[in-house]
Amino acid sequence: MYIAPSILSANFGKFIDEVNRIEKAGADWVHIDVMDGHFVPNLTFGAGVVEALRPNTKMTLDCHLMVSNPEAHVETFANAGADYFTVHYEATSHLHGLIQTIHKHGMKAGVAINPATPVSAIAPILKDVDMILVMTVNPGFGGQSFIESTVEKMAELSTFRAENDANFLIEVDGGINAETAKICAEKGVDAFVAGSYIFNKDDVKQPIDALKMAIK
C-alpha cells in the first residue's frame, strides 16, 4: 500500500520543504498533478518541478499528466527524473504505442480513467501497464467529493488482475480520506492520492497515519 500526497494542495512557494515534510511523516510517493489548461481547465506545473524535487527526495515521483498530447512530454519528464508517467485514456488516440514509448524512456506507465470511462475501454492494455489510476472525482481541481460509483471499477480491475495474472497497481485520486480510503482498500486498491486531506492539516503525520490505519 502506498500513500501519495498530491502537492497540488501543498504550499507552492515551499515545494521542497513540503515534500521533506511528508517524507518524514511516512508518505511513500509524491503525486504531481500536471495540467495544461486544455485537457482540464486548470493550469499547474510541468517537468521543472519534477527536476527540482528529484535531488531532494528518495520518494517515488508519481506524475499524473492531465494534458492533451501527452506524447510530447515523455522525454522531458523522463529526463527530469519521473518514476511513473500516467496519461489519460481520454487524451490519446494511440495508447498502446504511448505505453511502449514511456517504457522505452525508463519510466513506469500508468493509465488514468475519468469517472465516466468504463474499465472495458482499457481492457486491451491492462497487461501492458504498470498502474491504472481510477479518478474518483472529475479531473482538474482539488478538494472535490468522492464519486461513489467509481468503486465498482476498482473491484472490476482487481478481479481482472487476479484472474489474468496481471501485475498493474490500482491507484485512486480524488476525495480520498480515511473513510473513502478504507472503502477503496477493500476493493483491492494499492495507492492512495490525497491532497487537501493531508496538506490542510498543520501536522501532516496525523492524516498520513490515519490513512495507513484505514487501509491496513
C-alpha positions as CSV (number, residue, x, y, z in Angstrom):
1,M,0.0,0.0,0.0
2,Y,1.3,3.4,-0.9
3,I,0.3,6.9,0.4
4,A,0.8,9.5,-2.3
5,P,0.2,13.1,-1.1
6,S,-0.7,15.4,-4.0
7,I,1.4,18.6,-4.0
8,L,-1.4,20.3,-5.8
9,S,-2.6,21.1,-2.3
10,A,0.8,22.0,-0.9
11,N,2.4,25.4,-0.5
12,F,3.6,26.3,-4.0
13,G,6.3,28.5,-2.6
14,K,7.9,25.8,-0.5
15,F,7.7,22.6,-2.5
16,I,10.9,21.1,-1.3
17,D,10.1,21.8,2.3
18,E,6.6,20.4,1.8
19,V,8.0,17.2,0.2
20,N,10.5,16.8,3.0
21,R,7.7,17.2,5.5
22,I,5.5,14.4,4.0
23,E,8.5,12.2,3.6
24,K,9.4,12.5,7.3
25,A,5.7,11.9,8.1
26,G,5.8,8.5,6.4
27,A,4.5,9.2,2.8
28,D,5.6,6.7,0.1
29,W,5.2,8.7,-3.1
30,V,4.8,12.3,-4.2
31,H,1.9,12.8,-6.6
32,I,2.5,15.5,-9.1
33,D,-0.6,16.8,-11.0
34,V,0.3,18.2,-14.3
35,M,-2.5,20.2,-16.0
36,D,-2.3,22.2,-19.3
37,G,-5.4,24.3,-19.2
38,H,-6.7,22.5,-22.2
39,F,-7.5,18.8,-21.3
40,V,-8.7,20.2,-18.0
41,P,-9.5,23.8,-17.2
42,N,-6.8,24.3,-14.5
43,L,-3.1,25.1,-15.2
44,T,-0.4,23.8,-12.9
45,F,3.2,22.9,-13.2
46,G,5.5,20.9,-15.5
47,A,8.7,18.9,-15.7
48,G,10.6,21.7,-14.0
49,V,9.0,20.8,-10.6
50,V,10.0,17.2,-11.1
51,E,13.6,18.2,-11.9
52,A,13.7,20.4,-8.8
53,L,12.3,17.7,-6.5
54,R,14.3,14.7,-7.8
55,P,17.6,15.5,-6.0
56,N,15.8,16.3,-2.8
57,T,13.8,13.2,-2.1
58,K,14.0,9.4,-2.4
59,M,10.3,9.0,-2.7
60,T,8.7,7.8,-5.9
61,L,7.7,10.8,-8.2
62,D,4.2,9.8,-9.4
63,C,3.5,12.2,-12.3
64,H,-0.2,12.4,-13.5
65,L,-0.5,14.2,-16.8
66,M,-3.9,15.7,-17.3
67,V,-2.8,17.2,-20.7
68,S,-3.6,17.0,-24.3
69,N,-0.9,15.3,-26.5
70,P,0.9,13.6,-23.6
71,E,3.2,12.0,-26.2
72,A,5.1,15.4,-26.4
73,H,6.1,15.3,-22.8
74,V,7.5,11.8,-22.3
75,E,11.2,12.5,-22.9
76,T,11.1,15.7,-20.8
77,F,9.7,14.0,-17.8
78,A,12.0,11.1,-18.1
79,N,15.0,13.4,-18.2
80,A,13.6,15.3,-15.2
81,G,13.5,12.1,-13.1
82,A,9.9,11.0,-13.1
83,D,9.2,7.4,-11.9
84,Y,5.6,7.0,-13.0
85,F,4.2,8.7,-16.1
86,T,0.4,8.4,-16.1
87,V,-1.6,9.5,-19.0
88,H,-5.4,9.7,-19.6
89,Y,-7.1,7.2,-21.8
90,E,-9.2,10.1,-23.0
91,A,-6.2,12.2,-24.0
92,T,-4.6,10.0,-26.7
93,S,-5.6,8.0,-29.8
94,H,-2.5,5.8,-29.6
95,L,-2.5,4.5,-26.1
96,H,-0.6,1.2,-26.7
97,G,2.2,3.0,-28.6
98,L,2.4,5.6,-25.9
99,I,2.8,3.0,-23.2
100,Q,5.7,1.5,-25.2
101,T,7.3,4.9,-25.5
102,I,7.1,5.5,-21.8
103,H,8.7,2.2,-21.0
104,K,11.5,2.9,-23.6
105,H,12.3,6.0,-21.7
106,G,12.8,4.1,-18.4
107,M,9.6,5.1,-16.6
108,K,6.6,3.1,-15.4
109,A,3.5,3.6,-17.4
110,G,0.2,4.5,-15.9
111,V,-3.2,5.0,-17.5
112,A,-5.9,7.1,-15.8
113,I,-9.6,6.8,-16.5
114,N,-12.2,9.5,-15.8
115,P,-15.3,8.7,-13.7
116,A,-17.4,8.3,-16.9
117,T,-15.0,5.9,-18.6
118,P,-15.6,2.2,-18.1
119,V,-12.9,-0.3,-17.4
120,S,-13.8,-2.1,-20.7
121,A,-12.4,0.8,-22.6
122,I,-8.8,0.0,-21.4
123,A,-9.1,-3.8,-21.3
124,P,-6.7,-4.3,-24.3
125,I,-3.8,-2.6,-22.4
126,L,-4.3,-4.0,-18.9
127,K,-1.4,-6.4,-19.2
128,D,0.9,-3.8,-20.7
129,V,0.7,-1.1,-17.9
130,D,2.3,-0.8,-14.5
131,M,-0.6,1.1,-13.0
132,I,-4.3,2.1,-13.5
133,L,-5.4,5.3,-11.9
134,V,-9.2,5.4,-11.2
135,M,-10.3,9.0,-11.0
136,T,-12.7,9.3,-8.1
137,V,-13.5,12.9,-9.0
138,N,-13.6,14.7,-12.3
139,P,-10.1,15.8,-13.0
140,G,-8.9,19.4,-12.9
141,F,-9.3,20.7,-9.3
142,G,-8.5,19.5,-5.8
143,G,-11.0,19.4,-2.9
144,Q,-13.8,17.6,-4.7
145,S,-16.1,15.0,-3.2
146,F,-15.6,11.3,-3.8
147,I,-17.8,9.8,-6.5
148,E,-19.1,6.5,-5.1
149,S,-20.0,4.9,-8.4
150,T,-16.3,4.6,-9.2
151,V,-15.8,2.0,-6.5
152,E,-17.1,-0.8,-8.7
153,K,-14.4,0.0,-11.3
154,M,-11.8,-0.7,-8.6
155,A,-13.4,-4.1,-7.9
156,E,-13.5,-4.9,-11.6
157,L,-9.9,-4.1,-12.1
158,S,-8.9,-6.1,-9.0
159,T,-10.9,-9.1,-10.3
160,F,-9.3,-8.8,-13.8
161,R,-5.8,-8.7,-12.2
162,A,-6.4,-11.8,-10.2
163,E,-8.0,-13.8,-13.0
164,N,-5.5,-12.9,-15.7
165,D,-2.1,-12.9,-13.8
166,A,-1.7,-9.2,-14.4
167,N,0.7,-7.1,-12.3
168,F,-0.6,-3.5,-12.5
169,L,-1.2,-1.4,-9.4
170,I,-4.5,0.2,-8.8
171,E,-4.4,3.9,-7.7
172,V,-7.2,6.2,-6.7
173,D,-7.3,10.0,-6.8
174,G,-10.0,12.4,-5.6
175,G,-11.8,12.9,-2.3
176,I,-9.6,10.4,-0.5
177,N,-9.7,10.5,3.3
178,A,-9.6,7.8,5.9
179,E,-13.2,6.8,5.3
180,T,-13.0,6.6,1.5
181,A,-9.5,5.0,1.6
182,K,-10.9,2.1,3.6
183,I,-13.6,1.5,1.0
184,C,-11.1,1.6,-1.8
185,A,-8.6,-0.7,0.0
186,E,-11.4,-3.3,0.4
187,K,-11.8,-3.3,-3.4
188,G,-8.1,-4.0,-3.9
189,V,-6.6,-0.6,-4.4
190,D,-2.8,-0.2,-3.8
191,A,-2.0,3.5,-4.0
192,F,-4.0,6.4,-2.5
193,V,-3.6,10.0,-3.6
194,A,-4.7,12.6,-1.1
195,G,-4.2,16.3,-1.3
196,S,-6.3,18.7,0.8
197,Y,-6.9,15.9,3.4
198,I,-3.2,15.9,4.2
199,F,-2.0,19.4,3.5
200,N,-4.9,21.2,5.2
201,K,-3.5,19.9,8.5
202,D,-0.7,21.6,10.4
203,D,0.7,18.2,11.3
204,V,0.7,16.1,8.1
205,K,1.7,13.0,10.0
206,Q,-1.8,12.8,11.6
207,P,-3.7,12.3,8.3
208,I,-1.0,10.1,6.8
209,D,-1.2,7.8,9.9
210,A,-5.0,7.9,9.7
211,L,-4.8,6.7,6.0
212,K,-2.4,4.0,6.9
213,M,-4.6,2.7,9.7
214,A,-7.7,2.8,7.4
215,I,-6.1,0.7,4.6
216,K,-4.5,-1.9,6.8
